[in-house]
Amino acid sequence: MQIQFRGADRTVTGSCHVLQINGLRILLDLGLYQGSRDMARRVNTDLVDDPRHIDAIILSHGHLDHCGRLPMAVLAGFRGPIYCTPPTAAVARIVLVDSAKIQAEDSDYLSRHIRPGDKPADAPLYLPKDVPPVLNLMRTVDYNKPTDIGRGVKFTFGDAGHILGSAWVLLEWTEGSTPRTLLFTGDIGRYDAPILRDPQPVGRVVDSVITESTYGLATHGPMKDVEPQFLEAVRYCIGRKSRLIVPSFAVGRTQTVLWYMEKFISEKSIPQIPIFIDSPMGVEVSHIHSQFRDYYDDQTRAMIGDGDLFSLANVTFASTPEDSKKINTQTGPCVIIASSPTCEFGRVLHHLSISVDRPYDLVVFVGWIAPQTLGRRLADGQKHVRIFDRWYDVKCQVQTIHGLSAHADGGELLRFLTPSLNASTEAYVVHGEADQADGFAARLIKAGIGRAFVPAMDSNIMEGWVDAPKVEGAVAMAGAKSAGNDGD
């Protein structure tokens, strides 16, 4: 087996890993890199070698940073199967169409507002018409169903508990006469989180693991603490008749926020207030959740009975630009959940341009935010930011509730992984900023894993490992032979 890392390496976005097994070339995810515009453009246009030579893509889930470059691969000639769970196929369709529309809208907006001397606005990476050919290549596979992809290689999906339909991937094959296994975690969710089941145990020890490390060094607050934190934020805005803006992923996080709002209102912890979902994708994904009730956890199924999970009478789903514009005539109190979490694009920018200089409006971030983005600058407390083509003094309140993350923290990742690891297991630590990835690799070594490696983008992992004890529990990095190992 050979591995090449082409995304989500020492960063938390753009997941993509290339496997060569028994002559097959397999992609694990092909996600869109999300960050500053210039960096995102450079990374996203650098596709994996020649997509025509990829035999199959295995998609862990439908978030944009895991599926967002699929149309580009198909445009470049990929014609193999794209394996995913049934909910992931449904979610990815919505995510990709929404991504294409947002790219087109942003390109059009920037082109119309370009100033003399500025460079032309970038063209969209793909258009809505480029999405159906991707969907035609999708092959849905249920959890716990071993699937043969040829040349003695098979994989099995397990429930990762991250978003609806998310999966970890267990690959099995034989090299010579030796059975081999590799676990790809995708993104692992939190334990005891609303709506979804807990991450499913793998149930066996594996030879190799490619693991996420988004919060590898972090400890989230207990899930039981999320509810009072969010309730306090809502009550703050009710008391001041102000606006609560939640920049959020339309997939997963939006539905979790709605779950809490429904709970607060049904338990009469707050009065009914206007709640706006300003995302066509958020509207559609909420409908998809209603179609896949079997993927809910026991608590949620008991709570809703035969009803719909998202049926609050005071929720307004803003599907059109006109619906979105009407929201900004609402002074408050109200809750506005809008894409995107990075605040680099999407409708949330229009709401921020209204609220950023209002001292009683509150912006609540509910997960990890990519560096060098407007969202990160706000979360880090910067007091002067640019939104579209204008600079603003930040007067609004800003808060982050890490416990609402859909990602496991370091302890929860170890809880998931440890039963599948031993002293001979090799770990590749990805999908984390450098400090989180390095730190989680060290935690794996301390927990008894054999070797851990934090790759840079374009690393080819073939041979030449540095033994973990020789790096004193840090990260085995420099020993791998690679092409372009400095490309992160």
C-alpha positions as CSV (number, residue, x, y, z in Angstrom):
1,M,0.0,0.0,0.0
2,Q,1.1,3.6,-0.7
3,I,-0.6,6.8,0.5
4,Q,-0.4,10.3,-0.8
5,F,-1.9,13.1,1.2
6,R,-3.6,15.8,-0.9
7,G,-5.8,17.7,1.5
8,A,-6.6,18.3,5.2
9,D,-2.9,18.0,6.0
10,R,-1.9,20.2,8.9
11,T,-5.2,22.0,8.4
12,V,-8.9,21.3,8.8
13,T,-10.3,21.5,5.4
14,G,-10.1,20.0,1.9
15,S,-10.0,16.3,2.9
16,C,-8.3,14.1,0.3
17,H,-6.1,11.0,0.5
18,V,-4.9,8.8,-2.3
19,L,-4.4,5.0,-1.7
20,Q,-2.6,2.6,-4.1
21,I,-3.6,-0.9,-3.2
22,N,-3.1,-4.0,-5.4
23,G,-2.9,-1.7,-8.4
24,L,-6.0,0.2,-7.6
25,R,-6.0,4.0,-7.0
26,I,-8.6,5.0,-4.5
27,L,-9.5,8.4,-3.2
28,L,-10.7,8.8,0.4
29,D,-12.8,12.0,0.1
30,L,-12.3,14.9,-2.4
31,G,-13.2,18.0,-0.4
32,L,-13.1,21.7,-1.1
33,Y,-10.4,23.7,0.7
34,Q,-12.0,26.6,2.6
35,G,-9.9,29.5,3.7
36,S,-8.7,32.8,2.3
37,R,-9.8,33.3,-1.3
38,D,-6.3,33.3,-2.9
39,M,-5.2,30.2,-1.0
40,A,-8.5,28.4,-1.6
41,R,-8.2,29.0,-5.3
42,R,-4.6,27.7,-5.5
43,V,-5.4,24.5,-3.6
44,N,-8.7,23.7,-5.1
45,T,-7.5,24.0,-8.7
46,D,-4.6,21.5,-7.9
47,L,-6.5,18.2,-8.5
48,V,-5.0,14.8,-7.8
49,D,-2.7,14.1,-10.8
50,D,-5.1,12.8,-13.5
51,P,-8.6,11.9,-12.2
52,R,-9.1,9.6,-15.2
53,H,-6.7,7.2,-13.5
54,I,-8.6,7.0,-10.2
55,D,-10.5,3.7,-9.9
56,A,-12.9,4.7,-7.1
57,I,-13.7,7.4,-4.6
58,I,-15.0,6.5,-1.1
59,L,-16.8,9.4,0.5
60,S,-17.0,9.6,4.3
61,H,-19.8,12.2,4.4
62,G,-21.5,15.1,2.7
63,H,-19.8,18.2,4.2
64,L,-18.3,20.5,1.6
65,D,-14.7,20.1,2.9
66,H,-15.1,16.3,2.1
67,C,-17.1,16.3,-1.1
68,G,-16.7,19.7,-2.6
69,R,-14.2,18.9,-5.4
70,L,-16.1,16.0,-6.8
71,P,-17.5,18.0,-9.8
72,M,-14.0,19.1,-10.7
73,A,-12.8,15.5,-10.8
74,V,-15.7,14.5,-13.1
75,L,-15.1,17.5,-15.3
76,A,-11.5,16.3,-15.6
77,G,-12.5,12.8,-16.7
78,F,-13.2,10.7,-13.6
79,R,-15.7,8.0,-14.4
80,G,-15.4,5.5,-11.5
81,P,-17.9,4.8,-8.7
82,I,-18.3,7.2,-5.8
83,Y,-19.2,5.0,-2.7
84,C,-21.2,6.6,0.1
85,T,-24.1,5.9,2.5
86,P,-27.7,6.7,1.3
87,P,-28.0,9.9,3.4
88,T,-24.6,11.1,2.3
89,A,-25.7,10.9,-1.3
90,A,-28.8,13.0,-0.5
91,V,-26.8,15.5,1.5
92,A,-23.9,15.8,-1.0
93,R,-26.4,16.6,-3.8
94,I,-27.6,19.6,-1.9
95,V,-24.2,20.7,-0.7
96,L,-22.7,20.6,-4.2
97,V,-25.6,22.4,-5.9
98,D,-25.5,25.1,-3.1
99,S,-21.7,25.4,-3.5
100,A,-22.0,25.9,-7.2
101,K,-24.7,28.6,-6.8
102,I,-22.8,30.4,-4.1
103,Q,-19.7,30.5,-6.2
104,A,-21.7,31.9,-9.1
105,E,-23.4,34.5,-6.9
106,D,-20.1,35.6,-5.3
107,S,-18.3,35.8,-8.6
108,D,-21.1,37.9,-10.0
109,Y,-21.3,40.2,-7.0
110,L,-17.5,40.7,-7.0
111,S,-17.5,41.4,-10.7
112,R,-20.1,44.0,-10.3
113,H,-18.3,45.7,-7.5
114,I,-14.8,45.5,-8.9
115,R,-12.7,48.7,-8.6
116,P,-10.2,50.2,-11.1
117,G,-6.9,48.4,-10.7
118,D,-8.3,45.3,-9.0
119,K,-7.8,41.9,-10.6
120,P,-10.8,40.3,-12.3
121,A,-13.1,38.2,-10.1
122,D,-12.3,34.4,-10.3
123,A,-14.7,32.3,-12.3
124,P,-16.6,29.6,-10.4
125,L,-14.8,26.3,-10.0
126,Y,-18.0,24.6,-11.3
127,L,-21.6,25.4,-12.1
128,P,-24.9,23.7,-11.0
129,K,-25.1,21.9,-14.3
130,D,-21.8,20.1,-13.4
131,V,-23.4,18.4,-10.3
132,P,-25.8,15.8,-11.9
133,P,-22.9,13.8,-13.6
134,V,-21.4,13.4,-10.1
135,L,-24.7,12.1,-8.7
136,N,-24.9,9.5,-11.5
137,L,-21.6,8.0,-10.3
138,M,-22.7,7.6,-6.7
139,R,-23.2,4.0,-5.4
140,T,-24.9,3.9,-2.0
141,V,-23.9,1.4,0.6
142,D,-25.4,0.9,4.0
143,Y,-23.5,0.7,7.3
144,N,-21.9,-2.7,8.1
145,K,-22.2,-4.0,4.6
146,P,-18.7,-5.2,3.2
147,T,-18.3,-4.1,-0.4
148,D,-15.8,-5.5,-2.9
149,I,-14.2,-2.9,-5.1
150,G,-12.0,-5.3,-7.0
151,R,-8.5,-6.9,-6.9
152,G,-9.2,-8.3,-3.4
153,V,-9.9,-4.9,-1.8
154,K,-13.1,-4.4,0.2
155,F,-14.4,-1.8,2.5
156,T,-17.1,-1.4,5.2
157,F,-18.8,1.7,6.5
158,G,-19.5,2.3,10.2
159,D,-21.6,5.1,11.8
160,A,-19.2,8.0,12.7
161,G,-21.9,10.0,14.5
162,H,-20.7,13.3,12.9
163,I,-23.6,14.3,10.6
164,L,-26.4,12.4,9.0
165,G,-25.0,9.5,7.1
166,S,-21.4,10.1,8.1
167,A,-19.1,7.1,8.1
168,W,-15.7,5.8,9.1
169,V,-14.2,3.4,6.5
170,L,-12.5,0.1,7.2
171,L,-10.5,-1.2,4.2
172,E,-9.3,-4.8,4.0
173,W,-7.0,-6.5,1.5
174,T,-4.2,-9.0,1.2
175,E,-0.6,-8.2,0.3
176,G,1.0,-11.4,-0.8
177,S,-0.4,-13.8,1.8
178,T,-0.7,-11.2,4.6
179,P,-4.1,-9.7,5.4
180,R,-4.0,-6.0,5.9
181,T,-6.4,-3.4,7.3
182,L,-6.7,0.4,7.2
183,L,-9.2,2.5,9.1
184,F,-10.1,6.0,7.8
185,T,-12.0,7.9,10.5
186,G,-13.5,10.6,8.3
187,D,-14.8,12.9,11.0
188,I,-15.9,11.4,14.3
189,G,-18.7,13.0,16.2
190,R,-19.3,13.6,19.8
191,Y,-20.8,11.1,22.3
192,D,-24.2,12.0,23.7
193,A,-24.9,14.6,21.1
194,P,-28.4,15.4,19.9
195,I,-30.1,13.7,17.0
196,L,-27.5,11.2,15.9
197,R,-26.2,7.9,17.4
198,D,-22.8,7.7,19.1
199,P,-19.8,6.7,17.0
200,Q,-20.0,3.0,16.3
201,P,-17.0,0.9,17.6
202,V,-14.8,-0.6,14.8
203,G,-14.7,-3.8,16.7
204,R,-11.1,-4.9,15.7
205,V,-7.5,-3.9,15.8
206,V,-6.2,-2.4,12.6
207,D,-2.8,-2.2,10.9
208,S,-3.0,1.5,9.9
209,V,-5.3,4.4,10.6
210,I,-5.8,7.8,9.0
211,T,-7.4,9.8,11.7
212,E,-8.8,13.3,12.0
213,S,-7.4,15.5,14.8
214,T,-9.6,18.6,14.6
215,Y,-9.6,18.9,18.4
216,G,-6.8,16.5,19.1
217,L,-5.5,18.5,22.0
218,A,-8.8,20.1,23.1
219,T,-11.3,19.1,25.7
220,H,-14.9,20.2,24.9
221,G,-17.2,21.1,27.6
222,P,-19.5,18.3,28.6
223,M,-22.6,18.0,26.3
224,K,-24.7,18.8,29.3
225,D,-23.1,22.2,29.5
226,V,-24.0,23.2,25.9
227,E,-27.6,23.7,26.6
228,P,-27.3,26.3,29.3
229,Q,-24.6,28.2,27.4
230,F,-26.8,28.4,24.3
231,L,-29.9,29.2,26.4
232,E,-28.0,32.0,28.0
233,A,-27.0,33.5,24.6
234,V,-30.7,33.3,23.4
235,R,-31.9,34.9,26.6
236,Y,-29.3,37.7,26.3
237,C,-30.8,38.7,22.9
238,I,-34.4,38.4,24.1
239,G,-33.6,40.7,27.1
240,R,-32.0,43.3,24.8
241,K,-34.4,42.8,21.8
242,S,-31.3,42.2,19.7
243,R,-30.3,39.7,17.0
244,L,-28.5,36.4,17.6
245,I,-26.5,35.4,14.5
246,V,-25.2,31.9,14.2
247,P,-22.8,31.4,11.3
248,S,-23.2,27.7,10.7
249,F,-22.8,24.7,8.5
250,A,-26.1,24.1,6.8
251,V,-25.6,20.4,7.3
252,G,-25.7,19.0,10.8
253,R,-24.9,22.1,12.9
254,T,-28.0,24.0,11.7
255,Q,-30.2,21.1,12.6
256,T,-28.6,20.8,16.0
257,V,-29.2,24.5,16.8
258,L,-32.8,24.0,15.7
259,W,-33.1,21.0,18.0
260,Y,-32.1,23.1,21.0
261,M,-34.4,26.0,20.0
262,E,-37.3,23.6,19.7
263,K,-36.4,22.1,23.2
264,F,-36.2,25.6,24.8
265,I,-39.6,26.7,23.4
266,S,-41.4,23.4,24.1
267,E,-40.1,23.4,27.7
268,K,-41.1,27.1,27.9
269,S,-37.5,28.2,28.8
270,I,-38.0,31.0,26.4
271,P,-41.0,32.6,24.6
272,Q,-41.6,32.0,21.0
273,I,-39.3,34.3,18.9
274,P,-38.7,34.5,15.2
275,I,-36.1,31.9,14.0
276,F,-34.7,32.2,10.5
277,I,-32.8,29.6,8.6
278,D,-31.2,31.6,5.8
279,S,-29.8,28.9,3.6
280,P,-31.6,27.1,0.8
281,M,-29.3,24.2,1.7
282,G,-30.3,24.3,5.3
283,V,-34.0,24.1,4.3
284,E,-33.4,21.0,2.1
285,V,-31.1,19.3,4.6
286,S,-33.7,19.6,7.3
287,H,-36.2,17.9,4.9
288,I,-33.6,15.1,4.3
289,H,-33.3,14.6,8.1
290,S,-37.1,13.9,8.1
291,Q,-36.6,11.2,5.4
292,F,-33.9,9.3,7.3
293,R,-35.5,8.9,10.7
294,D,-33.7,5.5,11.2
295,Y,-30.4,7.3,11.6
296,Y,-31.6,9.2,14.7
297,D,-30.6,8.2,18.2
298,D,-33.1,6.8,20.7
299,Q,-33.5,10.1,22.6
300,T,-34.6,12.0,19.5
301,R,-36.9,9.2,18.2
302,A,-38.6,9.2,21.7
303,M,-38.8,13.0,21.7
304,I,-40.5,13.4,18.4
305,G,-42.7,10.3,18.3
306,D,-44.4,10.3,14.9
307,G,-43.9,14.0,14.4
308,D,-41.4,16.0,12.4
309,L,-38.1,16.9,14.0
310,F,-38.2,20.5,12.6
311,S,-41.8,21.6,12.7
312,L,-41.7,24.8,14.9
313,A,-44.4,27.2,13.7
314,N,-42.1,30.2,14.2
315,V,-39.2,29.0,12.0
316,T,-38.9,30.8,8.7
317,F,-37.0,29.0,6.0
318,A,-35.5,31.6,3.7
319,S,-35.0,29.9,0.3
320,T,-34.7,32.9,-2.0
321,P,-32.5,36.0,-2.0
322,E,-35.7,38.1,-1.5
323,D,-36.6,36.0,1.6
324,S,-33.1,36.6,2.9
325,K,-33.3,40.4,2.4
326,K,-36.6,40.5,4.4
327,I,-34.8,39.1,7.5
328,N,-32.8,42.3,7.9
329,T,-36.0,44.3,8.4
330,Q,-36.4,42.2,11.6
331,T,-34.8,44.2,14.5
332,G,-35.1,41.6,17.2
333,P,-35.2,39.6,19.3
334,C,-34.6,36.9,16.7
335,V,-32.2,34.1,15.9
336,I,-30.6,34.0,12.4
337,I,-28.8,30.8,11.4
338,A,-27.0,31.4,8.1
339,S,-24.2,29.9,6.1
340,S,-21.2,29.9,6.1
341,P,-19.3,29.2,9.3
342,T,-16.1,30.9,8.0
343,C,-18.1,34.0,7.1
344,E,-16.1,34.2,3.8
345,F,-19.1,33.8,1.6
346,G,-22.8,33.2,1.7
347,R,-25.8,35.1,3.1
348,V,-24.3,35.5,6.6
349,L,-22.2,38.3,5.3
350,H,-25.2,40.5,4.7
351,H,-26.5,39.9,8.2
352,L,-23.1,40.6,9.7
353,S,-22.8,43.9,7.8
354,I,-26.0,45.0,9.7
355,S,-25.1,43.6,13.1
356,V,-21.3,44.0,13.4
357,D,-21.6,47.6,14.6
358,R,-24.6,47.1,16.9
359,P,-23.3,46.7,20.5
360,Y,-26.2,44.4,21.7
361,D,-26.3,42.0,18.7
362,L,-24.5,38.7,19.4
363,V,-22.6,36.5,17.0
364,V,-22.2,32.9,18.3
365,F,-19.8,30.5,16.6
366,V,-20.5,26.9,17.1
367,G,-17.5,25.0,15.8
368,W,-14.0,25.2,14.3
369,I,-13.3,28.1,12.0
370,A,-10.6,28.1,9.3
371,P,-7.7,30.5,9.9
372,Q,-7.3,33.7,7.8
373,T,-11.1,34.0,7.4
374,L,-13.5,36.7,8.6
375,G,-15.1,34.2,11.0
376,R,-11.7,33.5,12.6
377,R,-10.9,37.2,12.8
378,L,-14.2,37.9,14.6
379,A,-13.8,34.9,16.9
380,D,-10.3,36.0,17.8
381,G,-11.5,39.4,18.8
382,Q,-10.3,41.6,16.0
383,K,-11.9,45.0,16.3
384,H,-11.7,46.2,12.6
385,V,-12.8,43.8,9.8
386,R,-13.7,44.0,6.2
387,I,-17.1,42.7,5.0
388,F,-17.5,42.8,1.2
389,D,-15.8,46.0,0.1
390,R,-16.2,48.0,3.4
391,W,-14.3,48.2,6.7
392,Y,-16.3,48.0,10.0
393,D,-15.5,48.6,13.6
394,V,-16.6,45.5,15.5
395,K,-19.0,46.6,18.3
396,C,-21.2,43.5,18.5
397,Q,-20.7,40.8,21.0
398,V,-18.9,37.6,19.9
399,Q,-19.0,34.2,21.6
400,T,-17.9,30.6,20.8
401,I,-19.6,27.5,22.1
402,H,-17.1,24.7,21.4
403,G,-19.3,22.0,22.9
404,L,-21.7,22.4,20.0
405,S,-19.0,21.1,17.6
406,A,-19.9,18.1,15.6
407,H,-16.3,16.9,16.1
408,A,-15.1,14.7,18.9
409,D,-12.5,16.3,21.2
410,G,-9.1,14.6,21.9
411,G,-10.4,12.4,24.6
412,E,-13.4,11.3,22.6
413,L,-11.2,10.5,19.6
414,L,-9.0,8.3,21.9
415,R,-12.2,6.7,23.2
416,F,-13.1,5.8,19.7
417,L,-9.7,4.8,18.4
418,T,-8.0,3.0,21.3
419,P,-9.8,-0.3,21.1
420,S,-8.6,-0.6,17.5
421,L,-4.9,0.2,18.1
422,N,-1.9,-1.6,19.4
423,A,1.9,-1.3,19.3
424,S,2.1,-2.4,15.7
425,T,-0.5,0.1,14.4
426,E,0.7,3.0,12.3
427,A,-1.2,6.3,12.4
428,Y,-1.4,9.1,9.9
429,V,-2.8,12.2,11.7
430,V,-4.7,14.6,9.4
431,H,-7.6,17.0,9.5
432,G,-6.1,19.2,12.2
433,E,-4.2,22.4,12.5
434,A,-0.5,21.8,13.1
435,D,-0.6,22.0,16.9
436,Q,-3.7,19.8,17.2
437,A,-2.3,17.2,14.7
438,D,1.2,17.1,16.3
439,G,-0.3,17.0,19.8
440,F,-2.7,14.2,18.9
441,A,0.0,12.1,17.3
442,A,1.9,12.5,20.6
443,R,-1.1,11.4,22.5
444,L,-1.5,8.3,20.3
445,I,2.2,7.4,21.0
446,K,1.7,7.8,24.7
447,A,-1.4,5.6,24.5
448,G,0.8,2.8,23.1
449,I,0.5,3.1,19.3
450,G,3.5,2.0,17.3
451,R,4.2,5.0,15.0
452,A,2.5,8.2,14.2
453,F,3.0,10.6,11.3
454,V,1.7,14.0,10.6
455,P,2.0,14.5,6.8
456,A,2.5,17.6,4.8
457,M,0.4,18.0,1.7
458,D,1.7,15.8,-1.2
459,S,3.5,13.4,1.1
460,N,4.0,9.9,-0.3
461,I,4.2,7.5,2.6
462,M,6.1,4.4,1.4
463,E,9.1,3.6,3.7
464,G,11.7,5.1,5.9
465,W,9.8,5.6,9.1
466,V,11.4,7.3,12.1
467,D,10.7,5.1,15.1
468,A,8.5,6.9,17.6
469,P,10.8,6.4,20.6
470,K,13.6,8.2,18.8
471,V,11.5,11.4,18.6
472,E,10.7,11.3,22.3
473,G,6.9,11.0,21.8
474,A,6.6,13.7,19.3
475,V,5.8,13.0,15.6
476,A,7.6,10.8,13.1
477,M,7.9,13.1,10.1
478,A,11.2,13.6,8.5
479,G,11.9,10.0,7.8
480,A,9.4,9.4,5.1
481,K,10.6,9.5,1.5
482,S,8.3,11.8,-0.3
483,A,7.9,14.0,-3.3
484,G,7.0,17.6,-2.4
485,N,7.0,16.9,1.3
486,D,7.2,20.7,2.0
487,G,4.0,21.5,0.2
488,D,1.6,22.2,3.1
